[in-house]
Amino acid sequence: MIVKKQILMKILQSGYLAEINMVKRDGLYEAALYLNGRFVGGPPLPCLLDPPKGDLTHWMGNRPTIGLTESEAERIIEMVQNENDMLVHRQKNGWGE
C-alpha cells in the first residue's frame, strides 16, 4: 500500500488523531484510515451509517471505527473516484502513470 496524499484529518472526541489518506493498493486508489499514525483496516471508501447518529452519516475503519459527516464522506469518495478516473484515462491512452 502506497500513501499518495492526505484527504482528511480530524481530532476525535477520544483524543485520537484520525487521518484518511488516499492510498494505492492493487493498482487502484482507495481511502485508508489511520489512527495516531497506525493503519486501521476496513472498507476502501466510507460506508453509510444505519441509522445515522446526529450529523454522522458514514463510517470507516474496523474496530475502532470513526464517524464521518456527509460532507466529509462525499469529499473522500469524490477525491478517490477522481483519482481512479484519471488513472483509467491515462491507462486507456497509453500514458502510464
N, C-alpha and C positions, 0 to 999 in steps of 0.2 A: 504494500500500500504506500503510495507516494502522496504526500500532502502538497497540494497546489497553492491554496490560499485559505485564509480565514474568512468565513462568511458572517459569523455572528459570535459575539462574546457577551456574557452576562453573569452577574453575581447572583447566585441562588439564595433563597431565604436561609438555607443551611450554612451559607458562607462559602460554599464551593464555587470555584470559577469554572463556568461551563463555556466551552468553545465548540462551535460547529465549524468544521473545516471541510473544504472540498478536497476530496482525495481521488486518486485514480487507482482503480482495482479491476483486474481482469479486462483491461482495455477500455473501460468506461469510467466516467466520473460519477461520484455519489457523495452524499454528506456523511460525515463521521463525527460522533460525539466524543469529546474529551472532557473529563472532569479533573481539575487540578493537574492537567498535563497527561493524564492516563487515559488511554483509549477505552471506551465502553462500547462493546458490540451492540448491534441492534439493526433495525431496518435502515436501508440506504437512503431513505427520504422520510420526512415527518409523516406520522400516521394520525388519523382522526382520533380524538379522544371522545369516547362514547360512554356516558354523557359528558359534555364539556363541563369544566369547573371554573365558573366565573368567566374571566376573559381568556382562559386557557382552552384552546380548541384542538391542539395537536400534541403529540409526544414523540420523543426519541429516546433511544437507549434500551437497555435490557438489564434491569436491576443493577444499579439505580437508573431511573428514568427521569427525564425533565419535561416539564410542560412548556408549551410554546403558544404564543398568541397567533391569531390567524395571519396577521401581517408578517410575523417572523417566519411562520411556515411557508407562506407564499413567496417570501424573499428567497428562502433556501431552495425551494422547489424550482423557482424561476432561474436562479443562478446555475444550478446543476443542469437543468434542462437546456439552457442556452449553451453551456459549455459542451454538452454532448451533441447538440445540433451542429455546432461549429466543427467538432471532431468528425462527425459523419460527413459533413460537407467537404472538409479537407481530404478525407479518405476517398470520397467519391470522385473528386477531381484530381487525384493522384498527387496531392501536395504534401502528404505525410503530416507529421506534427513537429 
